[in-house]
Amino acid sequence: METPGSQSSLHRANLERVVRAVRLAGSLTQAEIARTTGLSAATVSNIVRELKDGGTVEVTPTSAGGRRARSVSLSGDAGIVIGVDFGHTHLRVAVGNLAHQVLAEESEPLDVDASAAQGFDRAEQLVSRLIAVTGVDRAKIAGIGLGVPGPIDVESGTLGSTSILPGWTGTKPAEELKDRLGVPVHVDNDANLGALGELVWGSGRGVKDLAYIKVASGVGAGLVISGRIYRGPGGTAGEIGHITLDESGPVCRCGNRGCLETFTAARYVLPLLQSSHGTELTMERVVSLAREGDPGCRRVIADVGRHIGSGVANLCNLLNPSRVVLGGDLAEAGELVLGPIRESVGRYAIPSAARQLSVLPGALGGRAEVLGALALALSEMGDSTLLDGSLPATAPAFT
């Protein structure tokens, strides 16, 4: 029987520290594991050897700083996680293993006016299809990450009021999907998952404090502070779209006037160009035309960038992040939008905060949220399940 402070309990704790470090990073050299966990190099070497012999991790030769090293990652067959991302017009699902490798991924259109039940039916079918395509053992599913475009109450798991998925307000997405699939489900809003995806796989790698700004049908920010997503006590942190820019401006869906969203979100921006470019215009098309030199689209993109920069400047003054990552279709505009963002930050942010900030486009494009959902599932699973070989028991088969 283990007792607190005993050699066996200390050894177990060290095993879990190493597994957690590798699980969250995807792969680390033994030297990086030692720095991350605070364990000695000798202790890490012994633990890695034990985990390798037990089939929990894989060790491959690599190099670090010009020297030979060994890269440690979780075994590819140790388990799988699933990411599900509900967007304004799409459903995207990805299946990945614990070594941070994406095994399968697929996206399909989603009718934004469909009921929550119809949406979860579609998600269940798509997950089932990808599981069949990969041929993985369903008993190996360690968890599911779920993204939705709206605020999630941290305590109840309830989806708050949203005009993006109006028929879903008041539902409990994690419970809905868990009941259908029979495995643990962890839910968050799309901006937070975009931040997590870019932090683990994209433009946020290597930093501990960043803001991921997503501009689509709405405007939101995923905030990472000291390497962790900051949600706030009610789960509504990051609603940058409702910073007031003009008290006499357009009425926002939140009921206030002149919110950042009313100057930057697609639903407000596209009508500015419809008289000259037609009613079928999309934000993706606006960005494409701007890159081709269309003067109207370039002006609109620049104006949007300056407004976003005002919001980012507020974030800089309050939180002092080291990096801002711009996601969504707008990021494809490159310097046409990033330049005006930096210009506004330089004008409105505290000079010391502005100097420390880098503004970058997202590296993952439309995949940021679903990869963030994978990262969420990876971060929430327990390490003891890997060490004990006790992933969730087989649930009812997908239909």
Disulfide bonds with the S-S distance in Angstrom:
none
